[in-house]
């Protein structure tokens, strides 16, 4: 096996901090009648000892077209982030803007142009370069950042939004690791990467999306001193150990604990004669279902709003993806929610679930049930 080389600094010194074994491509949803088995590939996170970037190792998969629907929480967070950046004077009317967006949605461009900013063609420079969960999809992190910086006008601002590695560690979100997502950012690692281009973080904001999302504003080194949030983020990441292989390596144990908790919960509910469905056929659910060895005998279906996923099954399992109509027809005793950010959305959209006596259960709280066992249940478990 060839030695891994850092996607950002090209260093070869680092550690595998999370190994999920052989996993199917999480964006390839086979037709329900496809017998499988699905192709599987190594899924590992590597931490660079030189620049501190946590990253995906080998990825031999071929990306599929996104089939999901943008969560309402993503749109709400984008609006708040734009409000914060505008209040800081970074999104002035008349400024030019270019965007590098995520293939999963969440574009800011419409909102920015409605505020008076002028969008430029893809090959032109701009006063503001926005990257909203986009750069993480680039295999060559060094080239991706260089491309964005090269388009930045003198005195301009680079806005980078990312799911915080500190939040991943704090909440044990090991299943953010997936093929096609090549980098898992900390402010610490990004500050190092930006310094290679004469940039530094100047302002930052934190949001609840995905358990912890950061919007980082970067500018030239001769710009004003950073606001108070930047050193606070950096200090918090030092405490969390975002560049410490041992600290990141705790995600390995969390993956086993949560997989065991999910299997135990579903097996117990089946033994009681209860119907349990899933909600949210998301990429994060794929590795969890495979590690937990969940099939349709334990989880008969996963409901999803995306009509493009209906008639298909979850990668690596025989669990079908079905429409929200199943929530009314099956009247499940419980629905396991695979994306915590959908909580408010599903409660409003599907009141019939609780009306019929069912409960929504956040998959990230199931290990709490496993710990407490017969002594009682966690109050935070049901939504």
DRENDO-1510 file (C-alpha; in Angstrom, 1 decimal, always signed):
<recs>
REC; n; res; u; v; w
REC; 1; UNK; +0.0; +0.0; +0.0 .
REC; 2; UNK; +1.4; +3.4; -1.0 .
REC; 3; UNK; +2.1; +5.9; +1.8 .
REC; 4; UNK; -0.6; +8.5; +2.2 .
REC; 5; UNK; +0.5; +12.1; +1.4 .
REC; 6; UNK; -1.3; +15.0; +2.9 .
REC; 7; UNK; -3.9; +16.6; +0.6 .
REC; 8; UNK; -2.8; +20.1; +1.8 .
REC; 9; UNK; +0.9; +20.3; +2.7 .
REC; 10; UNK; +2.1; +17.1; +1.0 .
REC; 11; UNK; +3.6; +15.8; +4.2 .
REC; 12; UNK; +3.8; +12.1; +4.8 .
REC; 13; UNK; +3.9; +12.1; +8.6 .
REC; 14; UNK; +0.5; +11.3; +10.2 .
REC; 15; UNK; -1.8; +8.8; +11.8 .
REC; 16; UNK; -4.9; +6.9; +10.9 .
REC; 17; UNK; -7.3; +8.2; +13.6 .
REC; 18; UNK; -10.5; +6.5; +12.5 .
REC; 19; UNK; -11.0; +3.3; +10.5 .
REC; 20; UNK; -14.5; +2.2; +9.6 .
REC; 21; UNK; -13.3; -0.8; +7.6 .
REC; 22; UNK; -14.9; -1.6; +4.2 .
REC; 23; UNK; -17.9; +0.6; +3.4 .
REC; 24; UNK; -20.2; +1.1; +0.4 .
REC; 25; UNK; -20.2; +4.4; -1.4 .
REC; 26; UNK; -22.7; +6.4; +0.7 .
REC; 27; UNK; -24.1; +8.4; -2.2 .
REC; 28; UNK; -24.9; +5.3; -4.4 .
REC; 29; UNK; -28.4; +4.2; -3.7 .
REC; 30; UNK; -29.2; +1.0; -5.6 .
REC; 31; UNK; -32.6; +0.2; -7.0 .
REC; 32; UNK; -34.6; -1.7; -4.4 .
REC; 33; UNK; -34.5; -4.9; -6.5 .
REC; 34; UNK; -30.8; -4.8; -7.0 .
REC; 35; UNK; -29.5; -7.9; -5.1 .
REC; 36; UNK; -26.1; -6.7; -4.1 .
REC; 37; UNK; -23.7; -7.1; -2.5 .
REC; 38; UNK; -22.7; -3.5; -3.1 .
REC; 39; UNK; -19.0; -2.7; -3.8 .
REC; 40; UNK; -17.2; -1.7; -0.6 .
REC; 41; UNK; -14.1; +0.4; -0.1 .
REC; 42; UNK; -11.8; +1.3; +2.8 .
REC; 43; UNK; -13.0; +4.3; +4.8 .
REC; 44; UNK; -10.4; +5.9; +7.0 .
REC; 45; UNK; -9.6; +9.3; +8.5 .
REC; 46; UNK; -5.9; +10.4; +8.6 .
REC; 47; UNK; -4.5; +13.3; +10.6 .
REC; 48; UNK; -1.5; +15.2; +9.2 .
REC; 49; UNK; +1.2; +15.7; +11.8 .
REC; 50; UNK; +2.6; +18.7; +9.9 .
REC; 51; UNK; -0.4; +20.9; +9.0 .
REC; 52; UNK; -3.0; +19.4; +11.3 .
REC; 53; UNK; -5.6; +18.7; +8.6 .
REC; 54; UNK; -7.9; +15.7; +9.2 .
REC; 55; UNK; -8.7; +14.1; +5.9 .
REC; 56; UNK; -10.0; +11.2; +4.0 .
REC; 57; UNK; -7.5; +8.6; +2.9 .
REC; 58; UNK; -8.1; +6.7; -0.3 .
REC; 59; UNK; -11.3; +7.3; -2.2 .
REC; 60; UNK; -11.7; +5.0; -5.2 .
REC; 61; UNK; -15.5; +5.7; -5.5 .
REC; 62; UNK; -17.2; +7.6; -8.3 .
REC; 63; UNK; -19.4; +10.4; -7.0 .
REC; 64; UNK; -23.1; +10.1; -7.8 .
REC; 65; UNK; -25.5; +13.0; -8.4 .
REC; 66; UNK; -27.0; +14.3; -5.2 .
REC; 67; UNK; -30.5; +13.0; -4.6 .
REC; 68; UNK; -31.3; +14.7; -1.3 .
REC; 69; UNK; -33.4; +17.7; -0.4 .
REC; 70; UNK; -31.9; +20.6; +1.4 .
REC; 71; UNK; -32.9; +20.7; +5.1 .
REC; 72; UNK; -34.7; +23.8; +6.3 .
REC; 73; UNK; -32.1; +24.2; +9.0 .
REC; 74; UNK; -29.4; +24.7; +6.3 .
REC; 75; UNK; -31.3; +27.6; +4.8 .
REC; 76; UNK; -32.0; +29.2; +8.1 .
REC; 77; UNK; -28.3; +29.0; +9.1 .
REC; 78; UNK; -27.3; +30.5; +5.7 .
REC; 79; UNK; -29.6; +33.5; +6.3 .
REC; 80; UNK; -28.1; +34.0; +9.8 .
REC; 81; UNK; -24.5; +33.7; +8.6 .
REC; 82; UNK; -25.2; +36.3; +5.8 .
REC; 83; UNK; -26.7; +38.6; +8.4 .
REC; 84; UNK; -23.6; +38.3; +10.7 .
REC; 85; UNK; -21.2; +38.9; +7.8 .
REC; 86; UNK; -23.2; +41.9; +6.6 .
REC; 87; UNK; -23.3; +43.4; +10.1 .
REC; 88; UNK; -19.5; +43.1; +10.2 .
REC; 89; UNK; -19.2; +45.1; +7.0 .
REC; 90; UNK; -18.0; +42.2; +4.8 .
REC; 91; UNK; -20.9; +42.1; +2.3 .
REC; 92; UNK; -21.2; +45.7; +1.2 .
REC; 93; UNK; -23.6; +46.5; -1.7 .
REC; 94; UNK; -21.7; +46.9; -5.0 .
REC; 95; UNK; -19.0; +44.5; -4.0 .
REC; 96; UNK; -18.3; +41.6; -6.4 .
REC; 97; UNK; -18.8; +38.1; -5.2 .
REC; 98; UNK; -18.0; +34.5; -6.4 .
REC; 99; UNK; -19.2; +31.3; -4.7 .
REC; 100; UNK; -17.9; +27.8; -4.4 .
REC; 101; UNK; -20.9; +25.9; -3.2 .
REC; 102; UNK; -21.5; +22.4; -2.0 .
REC; 103; UNK; -23.0; +19.8; -4.4 .
REC; 104; UNK; -25.5; +19.1; -1.6 .
REC; 105; UNK; -27.1; +22.6; -1.9 .
REC; 106; UNK; -27.0; +25.6; +0.4 .
REC; 107; UNK; -26.1; +28.4; -2.1 .
REC; 108; UNK; -25.8; +31.9; -0.8 .
REC; 109; UNK; -25.6; +33.6; -4.2 .
REC; 110; UNK; -29.3; +34.5; -4.6 .
REC; 111; UNK; -29.4; +36.1; -1.1 .
REC; 112; UNK; -26.1; +38.0; -1.7 .
REC; 113; UNK; -27.2; +39.4; -5.1 .
REC; 114; UNK; -30.5; +40.5; -3.6 .
REC; 115; UNK; -28.5; +42.5; -1.1 .
REC; 116; UNK; -26.8; +44.4; -3.8 .
REC; 117; UNK; -23.6; +42.4; -4.4 .
REC; 118; UNK; -22.7; +41.6; -8.0 .
REC; 119; UNK; -21.9; +38.0; -9.0 .
REC; 120; UNK; -19.0; +37.5; -11.3 .
REC; 121; UNK; -18.3; +34.7; -13.9 .
REC; 122; UNK; -16.4; +31.7; -12.7 .
REC; 123; UNK; -13.1; +32.9; -14.2 .
REC; 124; UNK; -13.1; +36.4; -12.7 .
REC; 125; UNK; -11.8; +37.8; -9.4 .
REC; 126; UNK; -14.0; +39.1; -6.7 .
REC; 127; UNK; -14.1; +41.2; -3.6 .
REC; 128; UNK; -15.7; +38.4; -1.7 .
REC; 129; UNK; -15.1; +34.7; -2.3 .
REC; 130; UNK; -17.7; +32.4; -0.5 .
REC; 131; UNK; -17.1; +28.7; +0.1 .
REC; 132; UNK; -20.1; +27.1; +1.7 .
REC; 133; UNK; -19.1; +23.5; +2.5 .
REC; 134; UNK; -17.6; +23.4; -1.0 .
REC; 135; UNK; -13.8; +22.9; -0.5 .
REC; 136; UNK; -14.2; +19.7; +1.5 .
REC; 137; UNK; -15.3; +18.0; -1.7 .
REC; 138; UNK; -11.9; +18.6; -3.4 .
REC; 139; UNK; -9.4; +15.8; -3.4 .
REC; 140; UNK; -6.5; +18.2; -3.8 .
REC; 141; UNK; -6.9; +20.6; -0.8 .
REC; 142; UNK; -3.8; +22.7; -1.7 .
REC; 143; UNK; -5.0; +23.3; -5.2 .
REC; 144; UNK; -8.5; +24.1; -4.1 .
REC; 145; UNK; -7.4; +26.7; -1.6 .
REC; 146; UNK; -4.9; +28.2; -4.1 .
REC; 147; UNK; -7.7; +28.6; -6.7 .
REC; 148; UNK; -9.9; +30.5; -4.3 .
REC; 149; UNK; -7.2; +32.8; -3.1 .
REC; 150; UNK; -6.1; +33.5; -6.6 .
REC; 151; UNK; -9.5; +35.0; -7.4 .
REC; 152; UNK; -9.5; +37.2; -4.3 .
REC; 153; UNK; -9.2; +40.9; -5.1 .
REC; 154; UNK; -6.6; +42.9; -3.0 .
REC; 155; UNK; -8.2; +43.8; +0.3 .
REC; 156; UNK; -10.9; +41.2; -0.3 .
REC; 157; UNK; -12.4; +38.6; +2.0 .
REC; 158; UNK; -12.5; +34.9; +1.8 .
REC; 159; UNK; -15.5; +33.4; +3.6 .
REC; 160; UNK; -15.1; +29.7; +4.5 .
REC; 161; UNK; -18.0; +27.8; +6.1 .
REC; 162; UNK; -17.3; +24.4; +7.5 .
REC; 163; UNK; -18.5; +21.7; +10.0 .
REC; 164; UNK; -16.1; +22.1; +12.9 .
REC; 165; UNK; -13.8; +19.2; +13.7 .
REC; 166; UNK; -14.0; +20.3; +17.4 .
REC; 167; UNK; -17.8; +19.7; +17.2 .
REC; 168; UNK; -17.3; +16.4; +15.6 .
REC; 169; UNK; -15.0; +15.3; +18.5 .
REC; 170; UNK; -17.2; +16.9; +21.2 .
REC; 171; UNK; -20.4; +15.2; +20.0 .
REC; 172; UNK; -18.8; +12.0; +18.8 .
REC; 173; UNK; -19.9; +12.5; +15.2 .
REC; 174; UNK; -17.7; +9.8; +13.8 .
REC; 175; UNK; -20.1; +9.1; +10.9 .
REC; 176; UNK; -19.3; +12.4; +9.2 .
REC; 177; UNK; -16.5; +10.4; +7.7 .
REC; 178; UNK; -17.6; +9.5; +4.2 .
REC; 179; UNK; -16.2; +9.0; +0.7 .
REC; 180; UNK; -16.3; +12.2; -1.3 .
REC; 181; UNK; -15.6; +14.4; +1.8 .
REC; 182; UNK; -11.9; +14.8; +1.7 .
REC; 183; UNK; -11.2; +17.2; +4.5 .
REC; 184; UNK; -12.5; +17.8; +8.1 .
REC; 185; UNK; -11.5; +21.3; +9.1 .
REC; 186; UNK; -10.4; +22.9; +12.3 .
REC; 187; UNK; -9.8; +26.6; +12.5 .
REC; 188; UNK; -6.3; +25.6; +13.5 .
REC; 189; UNK; -5.6; +23.7; +10.3 .
REC; 190; UNK; -7.2; +26.3; +8.1 .
REC; 191; UNK; -5.2; +29.1; +9.7 .
REC; 192; UNK; -2.0; +27.2; +8.8 .
REC; 193; UNK; -3.3; +26.6; +5.2 .
REC; 194; UNK; -4.3; +30.3; +4.8 .
REC; 195; UNK; -0.8; +31.4; +6.0 .
REC; 196; UNK; +0.8; +29.8; +3.0 .
REC; 197; UNK; -1.0; +32.4; +0.9 .
REC; 198; UNK; -0.5; +35.4; +3.1 .
REC; 199; UNK; -3.9; +35.3; +4.6 .
REC; 200; UNK; -5.1; +34.8; +8.2 .
REC; 201; UNK; -8.5; +34.5; +10.0 .
REC; 202; UNK; -9.9; +37.9; +10.9 .
REC; 203; UNK; -13.4; +37.1; +12.1 .
REC; 204; UNK; -15.5; +34.0; +13.0 .
REC; 205; UNK; -19.0; +33.0; +13.9 .
REC; 206; UNK; -20.4; +29.8; +15.3 .
REC; 207; UNK; -23.8; +28.2; +14.5 .
REC; 208; UNK; -25.7; +25.2; +15.8 .
REC; 209; UNK; -26.0; +23.6; +12.3 .
REC; 210; UNK; -24.7; +20.0; +12.3 .
REC; 211; UNK; -23.8; +20.4; +16.0 .
REC; 212; UNK; -21.2; +23.1; +15.3 .
REC; 213; UNK; -20.6; +25.0; +12.1 .
REC; 214; UNK; -18.1; +27.8; +11.8 .
REC; 215; UNK; -18.0; +30.7; +9.3 .
REC; 216; UNK; -14.4; +32.0; +9.0 .
REC; 217; UNK; -13.6; +35.3; +7.4 .
REC; 218; UNK; -10.0; +35.5; +6.1 .
REC; 219; UNK; -8.0; +38.4; +4.7 .
REC; 220; UNK; -4.5; +39.6; +4.0 .
REC; 221; UNK; -1.9; +39.5; +6.8 .
REC; 222; UNK; -1.7; +43.3; +6.8 .
REC; 223; UNK; -5.4; +43.7; +7.7 .
REC; 224; UNK; -6.9; +44.5; +11.0 .
REC; 225; UNK; -6.4; +42.3; +14.1 .
REC; 226; UNK; -8.8; +39.4; +14.4 .
REC; 227; UNK; -12.0; +39.7; +16.4 .
REC; 228; UNK; -12.3; +38.0; +19.8 .
REC; 229; UNK; -14.0; +34.9; +18.4 .
REC; 230; UNK; -10.9; +33.8; +16.4 .
REC; 231; UNK; -8.5; +33.3; +19.4 .
REC; 232; UNK; -11.4; +31.8; +21.4 .
REC; 233; UNK; -12.0; +29.2; +18.7 .
REC; 234; UNK; -8.3; +28.4; +18.5 .
REC; 235; UNK; -8.0; +28.0; +22.3 .
REC; 236; UNK; -11.1; +25.8; +22.4 .
REC; 237; UNK; -9.5; +23.6; +19.7 .
REC; 238; UNK; -6.3; +23.3; +21.7 .
REC; 239; UNK; -8.4; +22.0; +24.6 .
REC; 240; UNK; -10.2; +19.6; +22.4 .
REC; 241; UNK; -7.0; +18.2; +20.9 .
REC; 242; UNK; -7.9; +18.7; +17.2 .
REC; 243; UNK; -4.3; +18.0; +16.2 .
REC; 244; UNK; -3.8; +15.2; +18.8 .
REC; 245; UNK; -4.2; +11.7; +17.2 .
REC; 246; UNK; -5.1; +10.2; +20.6 .
REC; 247; UNK; -7.9; +12.6; +21.1 .
REC; 248; UNK; -9.3; +12.2; +17.6 .
REC; 249; UNK; -8.9; +8.4; +17.9 .
REC; 250; UNK; -11.6; +8.3; +20.6 .
REC; 251; UNK; -14.1; +8.5; +17.7 .
REC; 252; UNK; -13.2; +4.9; +17.0 .
REC; 253; UNK; -14.7; +3.8; +20.3 .
REC; 254; UNK; -17.7; +6.0; +19.8 .
REC; 255; UNK; -18.4; +4.3; +16.5 .
REC; 256; UNK; -18.6; +0.9; +18.1 .
REC; 257; UNK; -20.7; +2.2; +21.0 .
REC; 258; UNK; -23.3; +3.9; +18.8 .
REC; 259; UNK; -23.5; +1.0; +16.4 .
REC; 260; UNK; -24.1; -1.4; +19.3 .
REC; 261; UNK; -26.7; +0.9; +20.8 .
REC; 262; UNK; -28.7; +1.1; +17.6 .
REC; 263; UNK; -28.7; -2.6; +17.0 .
REC; 264; UNK; -29.7; -3.3; +20.6 .
REC; 265; UNK; -32.6; -0.7; +20.5 .
REC; 266; UNK; -34.0; -2.1; +17.2 .
REC; 267; UNK; -33.7; -5.7; +18.4 .
REC; 268; UNK; -35.5; -4.9; +21.7 .
REC; 269; UNK; -38.3; -3.1; +19.9 .
REC; 270; UNK; -38.8; -6.0; +17.5 .
REC; 271; UNK; -38.9; -8.4; +20.4 .
REC; 272; UNK; -41.7; -6.3; +21.9 .
REC; 273; UNK; -43.7; -6.4; +18.6 .
REC; 274; UNK; -43.1; -2.7; +17.9 .
REC; 275; UNK; -42.8; -1.2; +14.5 .
REC; 276; UNK; -39.8; +1.1; +14.1 .
REC; 277; UNK; -39.0; +3.1; +11.0 .
REC; 278; UNK; -36.1; +5.4; +10.2 .
REC; 279; UNK; -36.2; +8.9; +8.8 .
REC; 280; UNK; -33.6; +10.6; +6.7 .
REC; 281; UNK; -31.8; +8.4; +4.1 .
REC; 282; UNK; -28.6; +10.4; +4.6 .
REC; 283; UNK; -25.0; +9.7; +3.8 .
REC; 284; UNK; -24.3; +9.7; +7.6 .
REC; 285; UNK; -26.6; +6.8; +8.1 .
REC; 286; UNK; -24.8; +4.4; +5.7 .
REC; 287; UNK; -21.7; +3.6; +7.8 .
REC; 288; UNK; -23.8; +3.4; +11.0 .
REC; 289; UNK; -26.3; +0.9; +9.5 .
REC; 290; UNK; -23.4; -1.2; +8.1 .
REC; 291; UNK; -21.4; -1.2; +11.3 .
REC; 292; UNK; -24.5; -2.0; +13.3 .
REC; 293; UNK; -25.5; -4.8; +10.9 .
REC; 294; UNK; -29.0; -3.5; +10.5 .
REC; 295; UNK; -31.2; -5.0; +7.8 .
REC; 296; UNK; -34.9; -4.7; +6.9 .
REC; 297; UNK; -35.7; -7.3; +9.6 .
REC; 298; UNK; -34.8; -4.8; +12.2 .
REC; 299; UNK; -35.6; -1.6; +10.3 .
REC; 300; UNK; -38.3; -2.2; +7.7 .
REC; 301; UNK; -37.9; +1.1; +5.9 .
REC; 302; UNK; -36.3; +4.6; +6.0 .
REC; 303; UNK; -38.6; +7.4; +5.1 .
REC; 304; UNK; -37.2; +10.3; +3.1 .
REC; 305; UNK; -38.8; +13.3; +1.4 .
REC; 306; UNK; -36.6; +13.0; -1.7 .
REC; 307; UNK; -38.6; +11.3; -4.5 .
REC; 308; UNK; -35.3; +10.5; -6.3 .
REC; 309; UNK; -34.6; +8.0; -3.5 .
REC; 310; UNK; -37.9; +6.3; -3.4 .
REC; 311; UNK; -37.8; +2.8; -4.9 .
REC; 312; UNK; -34.2; +2.5; -3.9 .
REC; 313; UNK; -32.5; +1.0; -0.9 .
REC; 314; UNK; -29.8; +2.1; +1.5 .
REC; 315; UNK; -26.2; +1.3; +0.4 .
REC; 316; UNK; -24.9; -1.9; +1.8 .
REC; 317; UNK; -28.3; -3.1; +3.2 .
REC; 318; UNK; -31.7; -4.3; +2.0 .
REC; 319; UNK; -33.5; -1.4; +3.8 .
REC; 320; UNK; -35.8; +0.3; +1.3 .
REC; 321; UNK; -36.2; +4.1; +1.1 .
REC; 322; UNK; -39.9; +5.0; +1.1 .
REC; 323; UNK; -42.1; +8.1; +1.1 .
REC; 324; UNK; -43.5; +9.9; +4.1 .
REC; 325; UNK; -46.9; +8.3; +3.4 .
REC; 326; UNK; -45.5; +5.3; +5.4 .
REC; 327; UNK; -45.6; +7.3; +8.6 .
REC; 328; UNK; -49.4; +7.4; +8.4 .
REC; 329; UNK; -50.0; +3.9; +6.9 .
REC; 330; UNK; -47.7; +2.0; +9.3 .
REC; 331; UNK; -48.3; +4.1; +12.4 .
REC; 332; UNK; -44.8; +3.3; +13.8 .
REC; 333; UNK; -44.2; +3.0; +17.5 .
REC; 334; UNK; -41.0; +5.0; +17.0 .
REC; 335; UNK; -39.0; +6.7; +14.2 .
REC; 336; UNK; -35.3; +6.8; +14.4 .
REC; 337; UNK; -34.1; +10.2; +13.1 .
REC; 338; UNK; -30.7; +9.9; +11.4 .
REC; 339; UNK; -30.2; +13.7; +11.1 .
REC; 340; UNK; -30.6; +15.7; +14.3 .
REC; 341; UNK; -30.9; +19.0; +12.3 .
REC; 342; UNK; -34.3; +17.8; +11.0 .
REC; 343; UNK; -35.9; +17.7; +14.4 .
REC; 344; UNK; -38.0; +20.9; +14.2 .
REC; 345; UNK; -38.8; +20.2; +10.5 .
REC; 346; UNK; -40.2; +16.7; +11.1 .
REC; 347; UNK; -42.2; +17.6; +14.1 .
REC; 348; UNK; -44.0; +20.3; +12.2 .
REC; 349; UNK; -44.4; +18.4; +9.0 .
REC; 350; UNK; -45.6; +15.1; +10.4 .
REC; 351; UNK; -47.9; +15.8; +13.5 .
REC; 352; UNK; -49.7; +12.5; +12.8 .
REC; 353; UNK; -46.7; +10.6; +14.3 .
REC; 354; UNK; -47.2; +11.8; +17.8 .
REC; 355; UNK; -51.0; +11.9; +17.3 .
REC; 356; UNK; -50.9; +8.1; +16.6 .
REC; 357; UNK; -48.8; +7.5; +19.7 .
REC; 358; UNK; -45.4; +7.3; +18.0 .
REC; 359; UNK; -42.2; +9.1; +19.1 .
REC; 360; UNK; -39.2; +10.5; +17.3 .
REC; 361; UNK; -35.8; +9.3; +18.6 .
REC; 362; UNK; -32.6; +11.0; +17.7 .
REC; 363; UNK; -30.1; +8.3; +16.8 .
REC; 364; UNK; -27.3; +10.2; +18.5 .
REC; 365; UNK; -28.9; +9.7; +21.9 .
REC; 366; UNK; -29.4; +5.9; +21.7 .
REC; 367; UNK; -26.1; +5.2; +23.5 .
REC; 368; UNK; -27.6; +7.0; +26.5 .
REC; 369; UNK; -30.4; +4.4; +26.6 .
REC; 370; UNK; -27.8; +1.6; +26.3 .
REC; 371; UNK; -25.9; +3.1; +29.3 .
REC; 372; UNK; -28.9; +3.5; +31.6 .
REC; 373; UNK; -30.5; +0.2; +30.6 .
REC; 374; UNK; -33.3; -0.9; +32.9 .
REC; 375; UNK; -32.7; +1.9; +35.4 .
REC; 376; UNK; -34.6; +4.4; +33.2 .
REC; 377; UNK; -34.4; +6.3; +30.0 .
REC; 378; UNK; -32.7; +9.6; +29.1 .
REC; 379; UNK; -35.1; +12.5; +29.1 .
REC; 380; UNK; -33.4; +13.9; +26.0 .
REC; 381; UNK; -33.9; +10.8; +23.9 .
REC; 382; UNK; -37.4; +11.5; +22.6 .
REC; 383; UNK; -37.9; +14.6; +20.5 .
</recs>
